[in-house]
């Protein structure tokens, strides 16, 4: 098939496409839908996650947990809100991707050998990304837990641990 025949066939198809007024919106809408759908699907780059940290404990252990989060290139603490309400405002304004809330009794629970809780809040606008971010945060907490156990008791697991639970609502 020659290039001239291909060119004329393409020309004929465009004439046919523009002849029917019902086809004109398809010319614009189809590429826009593809851009939106593929833009949503392709964005799985997991680095530079914006984190807001509410540290109500202000202890050595909470600072160590914070350092564990910032040690890699995945999490970046961008905001330090003082209250959970400020944290909520950051999520509503799309300024953070993940929120970490360390309660006031965090350090004392660990020292007693109890389970210390850390709340991880993810922006659920893109549910797949939120799940991956929570999984990464859980891995960081598991690493912190292992370091604390190793530091305090060697390899014994009698030491209190941090329980990270995923709750979707």
C-alpha positions as MATLAB code, in Angstrom:
seq = 'XXXXXXXXXXXXXXXXXXXXXXXXXXXXXXXXXXXXXXXXXXXXXXXXXXXXXXXXXXXXXXXXXXXXXXXXXXXXXXXXXXXXXXXXXXXXXXXXXXXXXXXXXXXXXXXXXXXXXXXXXXXXXXXXXXXXXXXXXXXXXXXXXXXXXXXXXXXXXXXXXXXXXXXXX';
ca = [
       0.000    0.000    0.000;
       1.461    3.352   -0.978;
       1.694    6.410    1.266;
      -0.590    8.316   -1.062;
      -3.399    5.780   -0.572;
      -2.942    5.857    3.206;
      -3.021    9.661    3.232;
      -6.217    9.734    1.186;
      -7.842    7.123    3.421;
      -7.020    9.186    6.531;
      -8.365   12.313    4.810;
     -11.604   10.514    3.918;
     -12.026    9.317    7.542;
     -11.576   12.847    8.911;
     -14.145   14.211    6.464;
     -16.580   11.497    7.553;
     -15.850   12.155   11.225;
     -16.519   15.895   10.968;
     -19.614   15.454    8.803;
     -21.642   13.969   11.687;
     -22.107   16.519   14.507;
     -22.589   13.739   17.071;
     -18.977   12.615   16.581;
     -17.414   15.969   17.457;
     -17.717   15.636   21.266;
     -16.104   12.203   21.023;
     -13.037   13.799   19.427;
     -12.499   15.902   22.531;
     -13.885   13.678   25.287;
     -12.101   10.424   24.425;
      -8.565   11.842   24.785;
      -9.543   13.745   27.948;
     -10.926   10.605   29.567;
      -7.775    8.705   28.632;
      -5.565   11.406   30.134;
      -7.546   11.403   33.380;
      -7.730    7.615   33.698;
      -4.125    6.926   32.787;
      -2.897    9.821   34.901;
      -4.608    8.268   37.908;
      -3.386    4.735   37.211;
       0.231    5.520   36.404;
       0.969    7.580   39.536;
       2.469    4.852   41.752;
       5.706    6.605   42.609;
       6.236    5.927   46.304;
       8.708    8.500   47.526;
       8.548   11.897   49.112;
       5.357   11.163   51.049;
       4.312   14.350   52.858;
       3.788   13.540   56.540;
       2.235   15.531   59.363;
       3.441   14.402   62.785;
       1.476   15.020   65.972;
       3.929   14.097   68.735;
       2.080   14.340   72.036;
       4.741   12.342   73.873;
       7.894   14.420   73.208;
      10.120   11.666   74.574;
      13.260    9.897   73.430;
      11.219    7.008   72.052;
       8.935    9.262   70.031;
      11.960   11.077   68.589;
      13.509    7.719   67.667;
      10.298    6.734   65.889;
      10.322   10.059   64.043;
      13.963    9.520   63.061;
      13.109    6.039   61.797;
      10.458    7.536   59.528;
      12.766   10.215   58.143;
      15.825    7.955   57.754;
      14.784    6.810   54.286;
      13.773    8.837   51.277;
      10.163    7.730   51.369;
       8.724    9.917   54.137;
       9.241   13.662   54.574;
       7.806   15.393   57.625;
       6.388   18.648   56.307;
       4.112   19.735   59.159;
       4.118   19.452   62.950;
       0.547   20.239   63.990;
      -0.083   20.617   67.697;
      -3.566   19.111   67.781;
      -5.580   16.487   65.903;
      -7.835   19.303   64.625;
      -4.861   20.969   62.943;
      -3.954   17.597   61.430;
      -7.467   17.250   60.040;
      -7.237   20.716   58.495;
      -4.013   19.717   56.731;
      -5.769   16.707   55.201;
      -8.765   18.779   54.132;
      -6.450   21.260   52.387;
      -4.484   18.417   50.704;
      -1.202   19.514   52.289;
      -0.226   16.056   53.589;
      -0.502   12.477   52.392;
      -0.064   10.750   55.738;
      -0.579   11.698   59.364;
       1.138   10.111   62.363;
      -0.204   10.668   65.866;
       1.962    9.605   68.808;
      -0.074    9.613   72.061;
       1.159   11.139   75.352;
       1.624    7.746   77.042;
       3.694    6.299   74.169;
       7.009    6.110   76.025;
       5.585    4.984   79.373;
       3.660    2.128   77.738;
       6.798    0.905   75.971;
       8.833    1.051   79.194;
       6.144   -0.905   81.070;
       6.167   -3.584   78.390;
       2.655   -2.744   77.216;
       1.567   -2.276   73.636;
       1.994    1.328   72.551;
      -0.343    2.591   69.872;
       0.525    4.919   67.026;
      -2.251    6.229   64.823;
      -1.510    6.377   61.099;
      -3.977    8.352   59.004;
      -3.785    8.248   55.214;
      -5.442   10.457   52.636;
      -7.913    8.079   50.993;
      -8.437   10.138   47.846;
      -6.511    7.513   45.916;
      -7.228    4.291   47.780;
      -4.437    2.245   46.200;
      -1.839    4.863   47.090;
      -3.254    5.109   50.620;
      -2.915    1.349   51.083;
       0.684    1.387   49.884;
       1.540    4.354   52.125;
       0.032    2.609   55.146;
       1.977   -0.553   54.313;
       5.234    1.439   54.126;
       4.456    3.157   57.429;
       3.709   -0.212   59.033;
       7.078   -1.523   57.836;
       8.822    1.484   59.402;
       7.006    0.886   62.689;
       7.946   -2.801   62.580;
      11.594   -1.799   62.060;
      11.383    0.629   64.993;
       9.798   -2.065   67.136;
      12.603   -4.513   66.313;
      15.248   -1.872   67.119;
      13.644   -1.076   70.473;
      13.403   -4.749   71.412;
      16.990   -5.377   70.357;
      18.273   -2.295   72.201;
      16.549   -3.122   75.443;
      16.475   -6.909   75.659;
      18.707   -8.291   72.966;
      16.661  -10.836   71.042;
      13.965  -11.422   73.670;
      10.447  -10.405   72.656;
       9.088   -9.752   76.162;
       9.359   -6.051   75.449;
       6.291   -3.991   74.647;
       5.541   -3.539   70.995;
       3.753   -1.024   68.848;
       0.558   -2.320   67.342;
      -0.251   -0.756   63.986;
      -3.799   -1.607   62.911;
      -5.416   -0.593   59.671;
      -8.975    0.647   60.088;
     -10.884    1.791   57.044;
     -13.966    3.942   57.544;
];
